[in-house]
Amino acid sequence: AEELYKRALAIQKDPQVMDNLGMLYLATGRYREAKFLYQYVIQHYPEHNDSKLHFAQLLIQERSFDLAETLLLSIGQSRESFLHLASLYNRT
């Protein structure tokens, strides 16, 4: 799957494909690569909220609560962002 995502990205940069690759990295414990990828997506595609949600999950796992909260609040009102904020507030 990773190779297919990378081939697709070689043809065209797509934030959803990058987000999917980031989730693959997370699922396989490659947190550093996921973090780098999510930072890129958020910088270049700030409207891509799925990447913000997934990056916030990673930040919560890393106990970077302030950054995760800022990221989740930037999404606006959505069910997913509220669920992640609730999870964050339960941990702090």
ZIDALIN-V736153 format. One record per backbone hydrogen bond with DSSP energy under -1.0 kcal/mol. NH is the residue of the N-H (numbers start at 1). CO is the residue of the C=O. E is the energy in kcal/mol with one decimal. If there is no record, write none. Layout:
# ZIDALIN-V736153
NH,CO,E  NH,CO,E
This chain:
# ZIDALIN-V736153
5,1,-2.3  6,2,-2.4  7,3,-2.3  8,4,-2.4  9,5,-2.3  10,6,-1.6  11,7,-1.2  12,8,-2.3  18,14,-2.3  19,15,-2.4  20,16,-2.5  21,17,-2.3  22,18,-2.4  23,19,-2.3  24,20,-2.0  25,21,-2.4  26,22,-2.4  27,23,-2.6  28,24,-1.4  29,26,-1.5  30,25,-3.0  31,29,-1.3  34,30,-2.1  35,31,-2.9  36,32,-2.3  37,33,-2.3  38,34,-2.9  39,35,-2.3  40,36,-1.8  41,37,-2.5  42,38,-2.6  43,39,-2.0  44,40,-2.5  45,41,-3.1  48,45,-2.4  49,47,-1.5  52,48,-1.2  53,49,-2.6  54,50,-2.5  55,51,-2.6  56,52,-2.4  57,53,-1.9  58,54,-1.7  59,55,-2.6  60,56,-2.5  61,57,-2.0  62,58,-1.9  63,60,-1.3  64,59,-3.0  65,63,-1.3  68,64,-2.2  69,65,-2.7  70,66,-2.3  71,67,-2.3  72,68,-2.6  73,69,-2.6  74,70,-1.4  75,72,-1.0  82,78,-2.2  83,79,-2.3  84,80,-2.3  85,81,-2.4  86,82,-2.5  87,83,-2.1  88,84,-2.4  89,85,-2.9  90,86,-1.8  91,87,-1.1  92,88,-1.0
